[in-house]
């Protein structure tokens, strides 16, 4: 089963690849942003205080996740350096 975030990724992809008028683009993008904002707020209300209680404690990422993040950051920095930004 795919993570729920994939639904939004698919919707955003469809939004940017669709041929339509600008008003449809605005309406569809506002719906996506509204849904993401609503879900984020619910998660924050339910789980936001947990982060505050755990402040000061670090989390240990699995080695695969660390490697993936490092490679992603390196790729972004490399592109920016090549562009001179």
Buried (B, 14 or more C-beta within 10 A) or exposed (E): EEEEEEEBEEBBEEBEEEEEEEEEEEEBBEEBEEEBEEEEEEEEEEEEEEEEEEEEEEEEEEEEEEEEEEEEEEEEEEEEEEEEE
